[in-house]
Amino acid sequence: MPPLNDAAQTPPVGLLLSGGLDSAVLLMDYIRNGRRVQPFYIHTDVVWAEAERTAVRQFLARLAEPLIAEPIIFEMPLTDLYRDHWSISGHNTPSDQTPDEAVFLPGRNALLALKPLLWCQTHGISELAVAVLRGNPFADARRAFFDQFCAAVAQGNAAPLVRVTRPFASFTKADVLARAAGLPLELTFSCISPRDGQHCGRCNKCGERRQVFAMLGQPDPTVYRSSLVV
């Protein structure tokens, strides 16, 4: 993948790429519209981080798109902050029977956006996209939060404002999947309790993933660990 300044003369956009369905489809929406993209992956020490990071690497390698720059990976350790939280310990992970609110992570979007915002400020990128969907129940996914957060970061560094945009904010998960034709969705990753690098099939995020494929009547290419257990 070439550096952004060797690509087409369209304004580049930064993008938080988690390896999941939503950010993968958002990435390709930009590419299909001729936009250059600088992906960012924030590597934390949550239990799904390694599987997620592998998914990002494999998905981008399969695409091999010249408009996508090499992903920038930032480290953001969370054990000292989250301590015995289920995302670190792996115990009492929200199951597929829990509501979306069960997967709340304190300060998640501020922690994920901070380093990419600072990088964009110093590299002339004015937009950082996140794949927030309609119905997201968390206050730190709202436009007002991101607007105020971006303004504070710019003010604190006496630097140009970088906007966080939410292109899918009016979309449901089904709307996103409907835009995913031709993408290697089997290489995306959504699980919060992986087993040997595979989707567990029983957590909140696996349940959400199964449900959206079933809702649209599409084959689910995901390998779920629970389906392998006799």
SVG drawing of the C-alpha trace seen along z (x, -y; Angstrom):
<svg xmlns="http://www.w3.org/2000/svg" viewBox="-35 -28 39 62">
<polyline fill="none" stroke="black" stroke-width="0.4" points="0.0,0.0 1.5,-3.4 1.7,-6.4 -1.2,-8.8 0.8,-11.5 1.5,-9.2 -2.2,-8.5 -4.9,-10.5 -5.4,-14.2 -8.5,-13.7 -8.6,-14.9 -7.6,-12.0 -9.7,-10.8 -8.6,-9.1 -10.7,-6.1 -10.9,-4.1 -10.7,-0.5 -11.7,2.1 -11.8,5.1 -15.6,5.4 -18.3,5.3 -19.2,1.6 -15.8,0.0 -14.8,2.5 -17.8,1.5 -17.3,-2.2 -13.7,-1.9 -14.9,-0.5 -17.5,-3.2 -14.8,-5.7 -12.6,-3.7 -15.6,-3.3 -16.0,-7.0 -12.3,-7.6 -11.2,-8.8 -7.8,-8.0 -8.0,-6.5 -5.5,-6.4 -6.7,-3.5 -5.9,-3.5 -6.1,-0.6 -6.0,-1.1 -4.4,1.9 -5.5,2.2 -5.2,5.2 -8.8,6.3 -9.3,10.0 -10.3,9.7 -7.4,7.3 -5.1,9.9 -7.9,11.5 -9.2,8.1 -5.7,6.9 -5.2,10.1 -8.6,9.4 -7.5,5.9 -4.3,7.1 -5.9,9.9 -8.8,7.8 -6.5,5.1 -4.1,7.6 -7.0,9.2 -8.3,5.8 -4.8,4.6 -6.4,1.3 -3.9,-1.5 -6.1,-4.2 -5.6,-2.6 -2.4,-3.6 -0.6,-1.3 -2.6,-1.1 -1.1,-3.0 -1.3,-1.0 -1.4,-2.8 -0.9,-1.2 -3.5,-2.1 -3.0,0.2 -6.1,0.4 -5.4,2.9 -4.4,0.2 -7.7,-1.6 -10.1,1.2 -8.5,3.7 -10.9,6.6 -13.5,5.4 -14.9,8.2 -13.1,6.8 -9.8,7.5 -10.5,10.5 -12.7,12.4 -15.1,13.3 -18.8,12.6 -18.7,11.4 -22.1,10.1 -23.9,13.0 -26.0,13.0 -29.0,12.6 -27.9,9.2 -28.9,5.7 -26.4,3.4 -25.9,1.4 -24.2,4.4 -21.1,3.9 -20.3,0.4 -16.6,-0.4 -15.8,-3.5 -14.3,-6.3 -14.1,-4.1 -14.5,-6.6 -12.3,-9.2 -9.5,-6.6 -9.8,-5.3 -10.0,-8.7 -7.3,-10.7 -4.1,-9.4 -5.6,-9.3 -6.9,-12.9 -3.4,-14.1 -1.8,-12.2 -4.3,-13.8 -3.6,-17.2 0.1,-16.9 -0.3,-15.3 -2.8,-17.6 -5.9,-15.4 -9.0,-17.2 -11.5,-14.3 -11.5,-11.2 -14.4,-8.9 -15.9,-6.4 -18.5,-3.7 -21.1,-4.7 -24.6,-3.4 -28.1,-4.5 -29.4,-3.2 -26.0,-3.3 -27.0,-3.8 -23.9,-5.4 -23.4,-9.1 -19.8,-9.1 -21.1,-8.1 -23.2,-11.2 -22.2,-14.1 -22.2,-16.6 -19.6,-14.5 -17.3,-14.2 -17.6,-17.9 -16.7,-19.0 -13.9,-16.4 -12.4,-17.5 -12.6,-21.2 -10.9,-20.5 -8.1,-18.6 -7.6,-21.3 -7.6,-24.1 -5.3,-22.2 -2.7,-21.9 -3.3,-25.2 -3.7,-23.1 -6.2,-22.9 -9.5,-21.4 -9.9,-17.8 -13.6,-16.7 -14.8,-13.3 -17.5,-12.3 -20.1,-9.6 -21.2,-8.7 -23.3,-5.7 -25.0,-7.5 -28.4,-7.1 -27.8,-3.4 -28.8,-0.2 -26.5,2.9 -28.7,4.3 -28.2,1.1 -24.5,1.6 -24.5,5.2 -26.6,4.4 -23.7,2.3 -21.1,5.0 -21.5,6.9 -18.2,8.4 -16.3,7.8 -14.5,10.6 -16.7,10.5 -15.3,13.8 -12.2,11.8 -13.9,9.3 -14.1,9.8 -16.8,8.8 -16.4,11.1 -15.7,9.9 -14.9,13.4 -12.8,15.2 -11.7,18.8 -8.4,19.6 -8.9,16.5 -12.4,17.5 -15.8,16.0 -17.1,17.6 -20.7,17.7 -22.2,16.9 -21.3,13.3 -23.3,10.1 -21.4,9.2 -21.6,12.7 -25.4,12.7 -25.6,9.3 -23.6,10.6 -25.7,13.8 -28.9,11.8 -28.1,9.3 -27.1,12.0 -30.3,14.0 -32.4,10.8 -31.2,10.2 -31.4,13.8 -27.7,13.9 -25.3,16.7 -23.1,16.0 -19.5,16.7 -18.4,16.5 -16.9,19.6 -18.3,19.6 -16.5,21.7 -19.7,22.8 -20.8,24.5 -17.7,26.6 -18.3,27.9 -20.0,31.2"/>
</svg>
